[in-house]
Amino acid sequence: MTLEALKQAIAELPAEEKAALAAWLNEQEMDGWDRQMRKDFSAGGRGMRIVEKVKDDIRAGKFGPMDEKRT
């Protein structure tokens, strides 16, 4: 089935079914985003460099509680 055929079929759906399809597509997209986040922030993932940098900065005293004024 081509993209144009899919678009045409979707255009012909009743509003309730379009809404259900939109919700399903949104879930698919969010699931993909969640998988990418888990991959990025697991051991060896590209986001872990950021996490380790922040942890190092915290240990070095470069961060404090948010309500504490720093000069």
C-alpha atoms as an extended CHARMM CRD file, in Angstrom:
* protein
*
        71  EXT
         1         1  MET       CA              0.0000000000        0.0000000000        0.0000000000  PROA      1               0.0000000000
         2         2  THR       CA              1.3510000000        3.4290000000       -0.9020000000  PROA      2               0.0000000000
         3         3  LEU       CA              1.4370000000        6.4760000000        1.3310000000  PROA      3               0.0000000000
         4         4  GLU       CA             -1.1620000000        8.1440000000       -0.8800000000  PROA      4               0.0000000000
         5         5  ALA       CA             -3.4600000000        5.1280000000       -0.5340000000  PROA      5               0.0000000000
         6         6  LEU       CA             -3.0460000000        5.2600000000        3.2400000000  PROA      6               0.0000000000
         7         7  LYS       CA             -3.8330000000        8.9810000000        3.2940000000  PROA      7               0.0000000000
         8         8  GLN       CA             -6.9530000000        8.3960000000        1.2330000000  PROA      8               0.0000000000
         9         9  ALA       CA             -8.0890000000        5.5370000000        3.4830000000  PROA      9               0.0000000000
        10        10  ILE       CA             -7.5230000000        7.6710000000        6.5770000000  PROA      10              0.0000000000
        11        11  ALA       CA             -9.4210000000       10.5870000000        5.0590000000  PROA      11              0.0000000000
        12        12  GLU       CA            -12.4140000000        8.2840000000        4.6270000000  PROA      12              0.0000000000
        13        13  LEU       CA            -12.4460000000        7.0880000000        8.2500000000  PROA      13              0.0000000000
        14        14  PRO       CA            -15.1300000000        8.3130000000       10.6340000000  PROA      14              0.0000000000
        15        15  ALA       CA            -13.8850000000       10.9330000000       13.1000000000  PROA      15              0.0000000000
        16        16  GLU       CA            -13.9020000000        8.4680000000       16.0100000000  PROA      16              0.0000000000
        17        17  GLU       CA            -11.6850000000        6.0070000000       14.1390000000  PROA      17              0.0000000000
        18        18  LYS       CA             -9.3310000000        8.8150000000       13.0460000000  PROA      18              0.0000000000
        19        19  ALA       CA             -8.9580000000        9.7920000000       16.6960000000  PROA      19              0.0000000000
        20        20  ALA       CA             -8.2070000000        6.1870000000       17.6600000000  PROA      20              0.0000000000
        21        21  LEU       CA             -5.6310000000        5.9530000000       14.8700000000  PROA      21              0.0000000000
        22        22  ALA       CA             -4.0080000000        9.2210000000       15.9540000000  PROA      22              0.0000000000
        23        23  ALA       CA             -3.7580000000        7.9600000000       19.5440000000  PROA      23              0.0000000000
        24        24  TRP       CA             -2.1930000000        4.7010000000       18.3620000000  PROA      24              0.0000000000
        25        25  LEU       CA              0.3310000000        6.5330000000       16.1570000000  PROA      25              0.0000000000
        26        26  ASN       CA              1.2260000000        8.7870000000       19.0810000000  PROA      26              0.0000000000
        27        27  GLU       CA              1.8580000000        5.7240000000       21.2690000000  PROA      27              0.0000000000
        28        28  GLN       CA              4.1160000000        4.2670000000       18.5870000000  PROA      28              0.0000000000
        29        29  GLU       CA              6.1320000000        7.4830000000       18.4200000000  PROA      29              0.0000000000
        30        30  MET       CA              6.4150000000        7.7890000000       22.2010000000  PROA      30              0.0000000000
        31        31  ASP       CA              7.4660000000        4.1470000000       22.5160000000  PROA      31              0.0000000000
        32        32  GLY       CA             10.2600000000        4.8220000000       20.0440000000  PROA      32              0.0000000000
        33        33  TRP       CA             11.3380000000        7.9130000000       21.9700000000  PROA      33              0.0000000000
        34        34  ASP       CA             11.3130000000        5.9600000000       25.2430000000  PROA      34              0.0000000000
        35        35  ARG       CA             13.4520000000        3.2150000000       23.6930000000  PROA      35              0.0000000000
        36        36  GLN       CA             15.9470000000        5.8140000000       22.4600000000  PROA      36              0.0000000000
        37        37  MET       CA             16.1390000000        7.4650000000       25.9030000000  PROA      37              0.0000000000
        38        38  ARG       CA             16.7700000000        4.0970000000       27.5850000000  PROA      38              0.0000000000
        39        39  LYS       CA             19.4980000000        3.3720000000       25.0560000000  PROA      39              0.0000000000
        40        40  ASP       CA             21.1190000000        6.7960000000       25.4390000000  PROA      40              0.0000000000
        41        41  PHE       CA             21.1640000000        6.6640000000       29.2450000000  PROA      41              0.0000000000
        42        42  SER       CA             22.1720000000        3.0430000000       29.7320000000  PROA      42              0.0000000000
        43        43  ALA       CA             25.7620000000        1.9770000000       30.3390000000  PROA      43              0.0000000000
        44        44  GLY       CA             27.8570000000        3.1530000000       27.4010000000  PROA      44              0.0000000000
        45        45  GLY       CA             25.0570000000        5.2880000000       25.9320000000  PROA      45              0.0000000000
        46        46  ARG       CA             25.8090000000        8.7320000000       24.5900000000  PROA      46              0.0000000000
        47        47  GLY       CA             23.8500000000       10.4670000000       27.3590000000  PROA      47              0.0000000000
        48        48  MET       CA             25.9250000000        8.8530000000       30.0880000000  PROA      48              0.0000000000
        49        49  ARG       CA             28.8180000000       11.2690000000       29.4190000000  PROA      49              0.0000000000
        50        50  ILE       CA             26.5370000000       14.1040000000       30.4780000000  PROA      50              0.0000000000
        51        51  VAL       CA             25.3850000000       12.2340000000       33.5820000000  PROA      51              0.0000000000
        52        52  GLU       CA             28.9730000000       11.4950000000       34.6050000000  PROA      52              0.0000000000
        53        53  LYS       CA             30.0030000000       15.1350000000       34.0120000000  PROA      53              0.0000000000
        54        54  VAL       CA             27.1760000000       16.3690000000       36.2360000000  PROA      54              0.0000000000
        55        55  LYS       CA             28.0840000000       13.8320000000       38.9360000000  PROA      55              0.0000000000
        56        56  ASP       CA             31.7310000000       14.9740000000       38.7800000000  PROA      56              0.0000000000
        57        57  ASP       CA             30.6480000000       18.6140000000       39.0480000000  PROA      57              0.0000000000
        58        58  ILE       CA             28.4670000000       17.7860000000       42.0690000000  PROA      58              0.0000000000
        59        59  ARG       CA             31.3510000000       15.9720000000       43.7610000000  PROA      59              0.0000000000
        60        60  ALA       CA             33.6050000000       18.9640000000       43.0360000000  PROA      60              0.0000000000
        61        61  GLY       CA             31.1250000000       21.2740000000       44.7820000000  PROA      61              0.0000000000
        62        62  LYS       CA             30.0910000000       23.1250000000       41.6500000000  PROA      62              0.0000000000
        63        63  PHE       CA             26.4050000000       22.5940000000       42.4440000000  PROA      63              0.0000000000
        64        64  GLY       CA             24.3470000000       23.1850000000       45.5410000000  PROA      64              0.0000000000
        65        65  PRO       CA             20.7110000000       23.0880000000       46.5330000000  PROA      65              0.0000000000
        66        66  MET       CA             18.5120000000       25.1810000000       44.2510000000  PROA      66              0.0000000000
        67        67  ASP       CA             17.3000000000       27.3630000000       47.1210000000  PROA      67              0.0000000000
        68        68  GLU       CA             20.8780000000       28.2220000000       48.1180000000  PROA      68              0.0000000000
        69        69  LYS       CA             22.2150000000       31.4730000000       46.6610000000  PROA      69              0.0000000000
        70        70  ARG       CA             25.6160000000       31.0980000000       45.0640000000  PROA      70              0.0000000000
        71        71  THR       CA             27.9610000000       33.9280000000       44.2740000000  PROA      71              0.0000000000
